[in-house]
Amino acid sequence: MNKETQDNSTYTLEKGELKDFPEIVEVWEASVRATHHFLTEEDILYFKPLILNEYLDAVDLWVALDPQHKIVGFLGESEGNIEMLFIHPDHRGKGAGKLLLHHAIHELHAHKVDVNEQNEQAVGFYKQMGFVIVKRSEKDGLGKPYPILHMQLKPDQ
């Protein structure tokens, strides 16, 4: 197993595996319910099986683990894009997201991310981490009325 830690972090990183998918989806749902207040219950129920059965398989998947080896966050990267980054609400603001993002930038060479405009906390997190908005789309990739901000890492980061 590939492990990585960052100074002063209580979290470790490992490559996500198929056996982790159910736990990852639990983290995804908890995170979405805490941060994506603009989504309807129908939206969450629509996306949940897609996350489990399609989206996790389509990315280079990494998980953040707490000292008890429980998954507290995850990141999916593909072709330089951060496709997903979700942290369990109990672990937000404690370094797991920064650890995952640092890994994505420095090890996976990811430099772009699309963020729901209505998820202001995520937009703020990415801005704090050196990303800037380069474009805005009125609708998400499925044509739903959830504006997307296309962000890119500033060249000096």
N, C-alpha and C positions, 0 to 999 in steps of 0.2 A: 504494500500500500504506500502511496505517495503521501507524505505528510509535510506540512509546512506550518511554522509558527511565526509570529511577529513579536518583536520585543513588547513586553508588558501586556501581552494578550493571554487571556485564559482559554482561548480557542485554538484548535488545530484544524488544518484543512486536509481533506482527503478527496480523491477522485470519487465521484458519485458512481454507484453501481445499480444495476437492476433491482437488487434486493432492497435498496434504499428508497425506491420510488414511493411506496405507500407512506413512509414517514415524511418524505419530501413534500408530498401532496398535502399532508396535514399542516406542515409549516406554511405552505403556500396559502391554504385556506385561512389559517389564523391571521397571516399577514395581510391578505386581501381584505378580510373583514375589519381589520384595524385601520387600514389606510385608504382603501378604495371605496369610500362612502358613496361615490357617484354610481357604482355598479348596483344593479338590481339583484335580487335573489336569483332570478332566472338567469342572469348573466353568469353568476358564480356557478350555478348548477350546470350551465352550458360548458364553461371552460374547464371545470374539474376533471371530467374524463379525458378531455383533450390534453391537459397537462400530463396526466398519468400515462395515457396510451400513445401519444404522439410527440408532444413538445419536448419532453425530457430526453427522448431517444435522439432528437435532432440536434443536440448541442453537446459541446464539451462541458461536462457537468462536474462541478466541485461543490462539496458540502463543508460547512463549518460545524465543528463538534465542540460541545462543552466538555469539561473534565470528566463527566460521567459517560462520555461517548454518545451523547444524544445529539441528533441533528438539530441545530438551532437556526440555520440559514443555508441558502444555496445560491449558486450562480451558474448560469448557462451561457456559454460563449460560442459564436460561430463566425468564422471569417472576419475577425476583427471587431465584431459587434457583441456587445453585452445584450443578450436576448432576454435574460431574466435575472433578477437579483431580489431575493425575498428573505427577510429576517423575521423570526418569530417575535411577536410583540413583547414578550418577556425579556428579549435580548437586544432590543433596539437601543442604540446609543451606547453600547458596551464594547464596541470594537469588532464585532463579527462582520459587519458590512464593510468596514474599512479593510479588514484582512482579505476578504473575498475580492474587493475591488482592486486592491494593491496587487493581488495575484493575477487578476485579469489583465491589468495594465502592463505589469513588468514581466510576467511569465508567458501569458497568452497573447500579448501584444494587441489587446483590445483597445480601441480608441474612440468608439462610437456607442451611443445608447439612445434608444427611443423611450420616452417617458410620457405617461398620461399627464397632460397639463393640470388636471384636477388633483393629482397626487402631489400637492405642494411640498410635502416633506421630502419626497424623493427628488423633486426638482432642486430643492435647497441642498440636499446631500450631494448631488452630483456637481452643483455649482461650487460648493465648498471644496470638493475634491478636484477642481480644476477643469470641469467641463463647461462649455458655453453653448448656448442655443444657436443653431445654424439655420434652422428651418422649422416651420410649423405646418401641420396638416390638420384640417378641420375634422376629419374622421379617422378612426383607427383602421388597422389593416383589414378588418372585416366589414368596413363601411358603417360602423356604429358611430353615433354622434359624441364620441369621446376624443377631443383634440389631442394630438400627439406632438410633443416637442422632440425634434431631432437634435441631439446634442453630440458634441465632439470634444475630445480632450484638447486643450490648448497646446500648441506645439512645444512650449517650454516646460511642460509637466513631466 
